[in-house]
Amino acid sequence: LEIIYEDDNILLINKPAGMLSQKAKKEDVSLVEYVIGYLLSNGSVTKEELLTFHPGICNRLDRNTSGMVVAGKSLAGLQIMGEAFKERTLAKYYLCLVKGCIKETSHIRGYLKKDEKTNKVMISRKMLEGAAAIETEYEPVAYQKELTLLKVHLITGRTHQIRAHLASIGHPLMGDYKYGNISWNHQYETYGVKTQMLHSYELHFPQMPKPLENLSKNVFQARVPGKFYRLIKETAWEHGTQEALEVLH
């Protein structure tokens, strides 16, 4: 595990793309199992303690989305962080590479409805039966004619929200074969891009209660993975080159 931060109550982990956040099937090995293995190996928890308390994760990322995941090592850590995510008092920011040139910051709203059979969502500007309201805010970090590096503030956290919401306004994510532009995606396969280029990059903590008060007003960042790094560094940006390079450090 790539540990960003650790104390007695929580872990901040930079999850790689390709790893499940939680088990989908009994035989799966997910981030949760890696967390428990890590805590057993360093003595933070014992096998006996696992009979009555299981450490777990407080937020989930899609299997092929990389970046920041919070895990609770203690009951207080799990409960307080779970509540913070539920009440949206934490500010979550993602980096993504999208099709097209975006020059302006924007705050978009809509409605998202999930099809459980296909595990795919539909975005609408009008309320639909069974749909949930969504909000997504974004700002361009760097752009050129056909590509933009966006920093996205995920205000609501629904299934596939960033991927589907941006695709609905004509800016699908690079490497997204569910909501994206397949022919455009093929142009970047030489970089090894086979899944969506979406990274949970930054987490802003509000004032936190005890025993998590040491996290109050802190900002943590998860470094971008290799493919992301290479694409940002090797792209000829028309605007924001310095800003794009700053996210690599």
C-alpha positions as a Markdown table, in Angstrom:
| # | Residue | x | y | z |
|---|---|---|---|---|
| 1 | Leu | 0.0 | 0.0 | 0.0 |
| 2 | Glu | 1.1 | 3.6 | -0.7 |
| 3 | Ile | 0.3 | 5.3 | 2.6 |
| 4 | Ile | -0.1 | 9.0 | 2.4 |
| 5 | Tyr | -0.9 | 9.6 | 6.1 |
| 6 | Glu | -1.4 | 7.4 | 9.2 |
| 7 | Asp | -2.4 | 7.9 | 12.8 |
| 8 | Asp | -4.1 | 5.8 | 15.5 |
| 9 | Asn | -7.5 | 6.2 | 13.9 |
| 10 | Ile | -7.2 | 6.5 | 10.1 |
| 11 | Leu | -5.1 | 5.7 | 7.0 |
| 12 | Leu | -5.0 | 7.7 | 3.8 |
| 13 | Ile | -4.1 | 5.4 | 0.9 |
| 14 | Asn | -3.3 | 6.1 | -2.7 |
| 15 | Lys | -5.2 | 3.2 | -4.3 |
| 16 | Pro | -3.9 | 2.0 | -7.7 |
| 17 | Ala | -6.2 | 1.7 | -10.7 |
| 18 | Gly | -7.3 | -1.9 | -11.1 |
| 19 | Met | -7.8 | -2.6 | -7.4 |
| 20 | Leu | -11.3 | -3.1 | -6.0 |
| 21 | Ser | -12.2 | -0.8 | -3.1 |
| 22 | Gln | -14.4 | -3.6 | -1.6 |
| 23 | Lys | -15.1 | -7.2 | -2.5 |
| 24 | Ala | -17.7 | -7.8 | -5.2 |
| 25 | Lys | -17.5 | -11.6 | -4.8 |
| 26 | Lys | -16.4 | -13.8 | -1.9 |
| 27 | Glu | -13.1 | -14.8 | -3.7 |
| 28 | Asp | -12.1 | -11.2 | -4.5 |
| 29 | Val | -9.1 | -9.5 | -2.9 |
| 30 | Ser | -9.8 | -5.8 | -2.4 |
| 31 | Leu | -8.3 | -2.8 | -0.7 |
| 32 | Val | -10.0 | -3.8 | 2.5 |
| 33 | Glu | -8.0 | -7.1 | 2.6 |
| 34 | Tyr | -4.8 | -5.2 | 1.9 |
| 35 | Val | -5.5 | -2.7 | 4.7 |
| 36 | Ile | -6.2 | -5.5 | 7.2 |
| 37 | Gly | -3.0 | -7.3 | 6.1 |
| 38 | Tyr | -1.0 | -4.2 | 6.6 |
| 39 | Leu | -2.4 | -3.5 | 10.0 |
| 40 | Leu | -1.7 | -7.1 | 11.1 |
| 41 | Ser | 1.8 | -6.9 | 9.8 |
| 42 | Asn | 2.7 | -3.8 | 11.8 |
| 43 | Gly | 0.9 | -4.8 | 15.0 |
| 44 | Ser | -1.8 | -2.1 | 14.8 |
| 45 | Val | -4.4 | -4.9 | 15.1 |
| 46 | Thr | -4.4 | -8.5 | 16.2 |
| 47 | Lys | -6.3 | -11.5 | 14.9 |
| 48 | Glu | -8.1 | -11.6 | 18.2 |
| 49 | Glu | -9.2 | -8.0 | 17.8 |
| 50 | Leu | -10.5 | -8.8 | 14.4 |
| 51 | Leu | -13.1 | -11.1 | 15.9 |
| 52 | Thr | -14.9 | -8.0 | 17.3 |
| 53 | Phe | -13.8 | -5.1 | 15.1 |
| 54 | His | -13.0 | -5.0 | 11.4 |
| 55 | Pro | -11.1 | -2.0 | 10.0 |
| 56 | Gly | -12.6 | -0.8 | 6.8 |
| 57 | Ile | -12.7 | 2.0 | 4.2 |
| 58 | Cys | -14.8 | 5.1 | 4.5 |
| 59 | Asn | -15.1 | 6.0 | 0.8 |
| 60 | Arg | -15.1 | 3.9 | -2.4 |
| 61 | Leu | -13.5 | 4.5 | -5.8 |
| 62 | Asp | -14.4 | 2.6 | -9.0 |
| 63 | Arg | -12.0 | -0.3 | -9.6 |
| 64 | Asn | -10.2 | 1.6 | -12.4 |
| 65 | Thr | -10.1 | 5.0 | -10.7 |
| 66 | Ser | -6.9 | 5.7 | -8.7 |
| 67 | Gly | -6.2 | 7.9 | -5.8 |
| 68 | Met | -7.2 | 8.9 | -2.2 |
| 69 | Val | -9.1 | 6.4 | -0.1 |
| 70 | Val | -9.7 | 6.8 | 3.7 |
| 71 | Ala | -9.6 | 3.7 | 5.9 |
| 72 | Gly | -10.7 | 3.6 | 9.5 |
| 73 | Lys | -8.3 | 1.8 | 11.9 |
| 74 | Ser | -10.5 | 2.4 | 14.9 |
| 75 | Leu | -14.2 | 2.5 | 15.5 |
| 76 | Ala | -14.0 | 6.2 | 16.1 |
| 77 | Gly | -12.1 | 6.6 | 12.8 |
| 78 | Leu | -14.6 | 4.6 | 10.8 |
| 79 | Gln | -17.6 | 6.4 | 12.3 |
| 80 | Ile | -16.4 | 10.0 | 12.2 |
| 81 | Met | -15.0 | 9.7 | 8.7 |
| 82 | Gly | -18.0 | 7.9 | 7.5 |
| 83 | Glu | -20.2 | 10.7 | 8.8 |
| 84 | Ala | -18.0 | 13.3 | 7.2 |
| 85 | Phe | -18.3 | 11.7 | 3.8 |
| 86 | Lys | -22.1 | 11.3 | 4.2 |
| 87 | Glu | -22.6 | 14.9 | 5.3 |
| 88 | Arg | -20.2 | 16.2 | 2.6 |
| 89 | Thr | -18.1 | 18.2 | 5.0 |
| 90 | Leu | -15.0 | 17.0 | 3.3 |
| 91 | Ala | -14.0 | 18.6 | 0.0 |
| 92 | Lys | -13.0 | 16.0 | -2.6 |
| 93 | Tyr | -11.0 | 17.0 | -5.7 |
| 94 | Tyr | -10.2 | 14.8 | -8.7 |
| 95 | Leu | -7.9 | 15.2 | -11.7 |
| 96 | Cys | -9.0 | 13.9 | -15.1 |
| 97 | Leu | -8.0 | 14.2 | -18.7 |
| 98 | Val | -11.0 | 15.0 | -21.0 |
| 99 | Lys | -11.7 | 15.4 | -24.7 |
| 100 | Gly | -11.9 | 19.0 | -26.0 |
| 101 | Cys | -10.7 | 22.4 | -24.9 |
| 102 | Ile | -12.2 | 23.8 | -21.7 |
| 103 | Lys | -11.0 | 27.3 | -20.8 |
| 104 | Glu | -13.5 | 28.3 | -18.1 |
| 105 | Thr | -14.4 | 27.1 | -14.6 |
| 106 | Ser | -18.0 | 25.8 | -14.4 |
| 107 | His | -20.5 | 24.4 | -11.9 |
| 108 | Ile | -22.9 | 22.0 | -13.5 |
| 109 | Arg | -26.1 | 20.3 | -12.1 |
| 110 | Gly | -28.3 | 17.5 | -13.3 |
| 111 | Tyr | -29.9 | 14.3 | -12.4 |
| 112 | Leu | -28.4 | 10.8 | -12.4 |
| 113 | Lys | -30.3 | 7.5 | -12.8 |
| 114 | Lys | -28.5 | 4.2 | -12.5 |
| 115 | Asp | -29.4 | 1.0 | -14.4 |
| 116 | Glu | -28.5 | -1.8 | -12.0 |
| 117 | Lys | -28.6 | -4.4 | -14.8 |
| 118 | Thr | -26.0 | -2.7 | -16.9 |
| 119 | Asn | -24.2 | -0.8 | -14.1 |
| 120 | Lys | -24.4 | 2.3 | -16.3 |
| 121 | Val | -26.0 | 5.7 | -15.4 |
| 122 | Met | -28.0 | 8.2 | -17.4 |
| 123 | Ile | -27.7 | 12.0 | -17.0 |
| 124 | Ser | -30.6 | 14.3 | -17.4 |
| 125 | Arg | -31.1 | 18.0 | -17.0 |
| 126 | Lys | -34.7 | 17.4 | -15.8 |
| 127 | Met | -35.8 | 15.3 | -12.8 |
| 128 | Leu | -36.5 | 11.7 | -13.6 |
| 129 | Glu | -38.3 | 9.1 | -11.5 |
| 130 | Gly | -35.7 | 7.3 | -9.4 |
| 131 | Ala | -33.0 | 9.8 | -10.2 |
| 132 | Ala | -30.7 | 11.6 | -7.8 |
| 133 | Ala | -29.7 | 15.3 | -8.0 |
| 134 | Ile | -26.0 | 15.8 | -8.8 |
| 135 | Glu | -23.5 | 18.7 | -8.7 |
| 136 | Thr | -20.1 | 18.8 | -10.3 |
| 137 | Glu | -17.7 | 21.8 | -10.3 |
| 138 | Tyr | -14.6 | 21.9 | -12.4 |
| 139 | Glu | -11.7 | 24.2 | -13.4 |
| 140 | Pro | -9.1 | 23.7 | -16.2 |
| 141 | Val | -5.6 | 23.3 | -15.0 |
| 142 | Ala | -4.2 | 23.2 | -18.5 |
| 143 | Tyr | -5.6 | 22.8 | -22.0 |
| 144 | Gln | -4.8 | 22.5 | -25.7 |
| 145 | Lys | -7.0 | 22.1 | -28.8 |
| 146 | Glu | -8.2 | 18.5 | -28.2 |
| 147 | Leu | -7.3 | 17.8 | -24.5 |
| 148 | Thr | -7.9 | 19.4 | -21.1 |
| 149 | Leu | -6.5 | 18.6 | -17.7 |
| 150 | Leu | -9.4 | 19.3 | -15.3 |
| 151 | Lys | -9.5 | 19.6 | -11.5 |
| 152 | Val | -13.0 | 18.5 | -10.5 |
| 153 | His | -14.7 | 19.2 | -7.2 |
| 154 | Leu | -17.1 | 16.3 | -6.6 |
| 155 | Ile | -19.9 | 18.0 | -4.6 |
| 156 | Thr | -22.2 | 15.0 | -4.7 |
| 157 | Gly | -20.8 | 11.5 | -4.9 |
| 158 | Arg | -22.9 | 9.3 | -7.1 |
| 159 | Thr | -22.0 | 6.2 | -9.2 |
| 160 | His | -19.8 | 7.2 | -12.2 |
| 161 | Gln | -20.8 | 10.9 | -11.6 |
| 162 | Ile | -17.7 | 12.6 | -13.0 |
| 163 | Arg | -17.4 | 10.3 | -15.9 |
| 164 | Ala | -21.1 | 10.5 | -17.0 |
| 165 | His | -21.6 | 14.1 | -16.1 |
| 166 | Leu | -18.7 | 15.4 | -18.1 |
| 167 | Ala | -19.5 | 13.0 | -21.0 |
| 168 | Ser | -23.0 | 14.5 | -21.1 |
| 169 | Ile | -21.7 | 18.0 | -21.8 |
| 170 | Gly | -19.4 | 16.7 | -24.6 |
| 171 | His | -16.1 | 16.2 | -22.6 |
| 172 | Pro | -15.7 | 12.5 | -22.0 |
| 173 | Leu | -12.8 | 11.2 | -20.0 |
| 174 | Met | -9.8 | 9.8 | -21.8 |
| 175 | Gly | -9.8 | 6.0 | -21.7 |
| 176 | Asp | -13.4 | 5.7 | -20.7 |
| 177 | Tyr | -15.0 | 3.0 | -22.9 |
| 178 | Lys | -18.3 | 3.1 | -21.1 |
| 179 | Tyr | -19.2 | 6.8 | -21.5 |
| 180 | Gly | -16.4 | 8.0 | -23.7 |
| 181 | Asn | -15.4 | 8.4 | -27.3 |
| 182 | Ile | -13.9 | 5.1 | -28.5 |
| 183 | Ser | -12.1 | 6.4 | -31.6 |
| 184 | Trp | -10.5 | 9.3 | -29.6 |
| 185 | Asn | -9.5 | 6.9 | -26.9 |
| 186 | His | -7.6 | 4.8 | -29.4 |
| 187 | Gln | -5.2 | 7.7 | -30.0 |
| 188 | Tyr | -3.8 | 7.3 | -26.5 |
| 189 | Glu | -3.4 | 3.5 | -26.4 |
| 190 | Thr | 0.3 | 3.9 | -27.1 |
| 191 | Tyr | 0.5 | 5.4 | -23.6 |
| 192 | Gly | -1.0 | 2.2 | -22.2 |
| 193 | Val | -4.3 | 3.9 | -21.5 |
| 194 | Lys | -7.0 | 1.3 | -21.3 |
| 195 | Thr | -9.3 | 2.7 | -18.6 |
| 196 | Gln | -10.6 | 6.1 | -17.5 |
| 197 | Met | -7.9 | 8.7 | -16.6 |
| 198 | Leu | -9.5 | 9.7 | -13.3 |
| 199 | His | -7.6 | 10.2 | -10.1 |
| 200 | Ser | -8.8 | 11.1 | -6.6 |
| 201 | Tyr | -6.2 | 13.8 | -6.0 |
| 202 | Glu | -6.9 | 16.0 | -3.0 |
| 203 | Leu | -8.9 | 15.9 | 0.2 |
| 204 | His | -9.6 | 18.9 | 2.4 |
| 205 | Phe | -10.6 | 18.3 | 6.0 |
| 206 | Pro | -12.9 | 20.6 | 7.9 |
| 207 | Gln | -12.7 | 21.1 | 11.7 |
| 208 | Met | -12.8 | 17.6 | 13.1 |
| 209 | Pro | -14.0 | 16.3 | 16.5 |
| 210 | Lys | -11.9 | 14.4 | 18.9 |
| 211 | Pro | -10.0 | 12.0 | 18.6 |
| 212 | Leu | -9.5 | 13.2 | 14.9 |
| 213 | Glu | -8.8 | 16.8 | 15.8 |
| 214 | Asn | -5.2 | 16.7 | 14.5 |
| 215 | Leu | -6.7 | 16.4 | 11.0 |
| 216 | Ser | -8.6 | 19.7 | 11.2 |
| 217 | Lys | -8.1 | 22.0 | 8.2 |
| 218 | Asn | -5.4 | 19.8 | 6.7 |
| 219 | Val | -5.1 | 19.1 | 2.9 |
| 220 | Phe | -3.7 | 15.9 | 1.6 |
| 221 | Gln | -2.7 | 15.0 | -2.0 |
| 222 | Ala | -2.3 | 11.6 | -3.7 |
| 223 | Arg | 0.4 | 11.6 | -6.4 |
| 224 | Val | -0.7 | 10.7 | -9.9 |
| 225 | Pro | 0.1 | 7.2 | -11.3 |
| 226 | Gly | 2.7 | 6.6 | -14.0 |
| 227 | Lys | 0.5 | 6.8 | -17.1 |
| 228 | Phe | -1.1 | 10.0 | -15.8 |
| 229 | Tyr | 2.3 | 11.5 | -15.0 |
| 230 | Arg | 3.6 | 10.7 | -18.5 |
| 231 | Leu | 0.6 | 12.2 | -20.3 |
| 232 | Ile | 0.7 | 15.4 | -18.3 |
| 233 | Lys | 4.4 | 15.8 | -18.7 |
| 234 | Glu | 4.6 | 14.9 | -22.4 |
| 235 | Thr | 1.5 | 16.9 | -23.6 |
| 236 | Ala | 2.2 | 20.2 | -25.4 |
| 237 | Trp | -0.2 | 22.4 | -23.4 |
| 238 | Glu | -1.2 | 25.7 | -25.0 |
| 239 | His | -2.1 | 27.1 | -21.6 |
| 240 | Gly | -1.2 | 26.1 | -18.1 |
| 241 | Thr | 2.0 | 24.1 | -18.7 |
| 242 | Gln | 3.5 | 25.2 | -15.3 |
| 243 | Glu | 0.2 | 24.5 | -13.5 |
| 244 | Ala | 0.1 | 21.0 | -15.0 |
| 245 | Leu | 3.6 | 20.2 | -14.0 |
| 246 | Glu | 2.9 | 21.4 | -10.4 |
| 247 | Val | 0.4 | 18.6 | -9.9 |
| 248 | Leu | 3.2 | 16.1 | -10.5 |
| 249 | His | 5.1 | 17.1 | -7.4 |
